[in-house]
Amino acid sequence: MQTKINIRKERCKGCNICVTFCPKKILALDTLGKIYLTDQEQCIQCGRCEALCPDFAIRVNKEARQ
């Protein structure tokens, strides 16, 4: 299965913007303050997280959109 979202943890600064604005609430911060996807199957690939991330740490995989 192709991933719907690619996360570059090395770019994430833990600002929490993506977590706050995800309509499905499937992004969270780990103990190091880096984002991770809690439930990939629930992702609707709306692109909000990618558009709002100030550090370009998230990419929505357009090839996985069906």
FENVEN-V575718 format. One record per residue. N is the residue number from 1. PSI is psi in degrees with one decimal (* if undefined). BURIAL is # if it has 9 or more other ideal C-beta (glycine too) atoms within 8 Angstrom, else .. Layout:
n={N & N}
psi={PSI & PSI}
burial={BURIAL & BURIAL}
//
This chain:
n={1 & 2 & 3 & 4 & 5 & 6 & 7 & 8 & 9 & 10 & 11 & 12 & 13 & 14 & 15 & 16 & 17 & 18 & 19 & 20 & 21 & 22 & 23 & 24 & 25 & 26 & 27 & 28 & 29 & 30 & 31 & 32 & 33 & 34 & 35 & 36 & 37 & 38 & 39 & 40 & 41 & 42 & 43 & 44 & 45 & 46 & 47 & 48 & 49 & 50 & 51 & 52 & 53 & 54 & 55 & 56 & 57 & 58 & 59 & 60 & 61 & 62 & 63 & 64 & 65 & 66}
psi={135.9 & 137.6 & 144.2 & -31.2 & 135.3 & 126.2 & 128.5 & 90.4 & -29.2 & -20.5 & -22.5 & 130.3 & 5.9 & 32.4 & -19.6 & 4.2 & -47.0 & -39.3 & -44.9 & -40.9 & -1.1 & 119.5 & -24.2 & -4.2 & 47.9 & 11.0 & 143.8 & 167.1 & 136.7 & -174.9 & -18.1 & 2.1 & 23.9 & 147.2 & 151.6 & 158.4 & 122.1 & -30.8 & 90.4 & -34.2 & -28.3 & -9.9 & 129.2 & 5.0 & 43.8 & -23.0 & 0.9 & -43.3 & -43.8 & -43.3 & -34.1 & -16.1 & 115.7 & -13.4 & 7.2 & 41.3 & -9.2 & 136.4 & 129.0 & 127.0 & 101.1 & -26.9 & -24.8 & -11.3 & 133.9 & *}
burial={. & . & . & # & # & . & # & # & # & . & . & # & . & . & . & . & # & # & # & . & # & # & . & . & . & # & # & . & # & . & . & . & . & # & # & # & # & . & . & # & . & . & # & . & # & . & . & # & # & # & . & # & # & . & . & . & # & # & . & # & # & . & . & # & . & .}
//
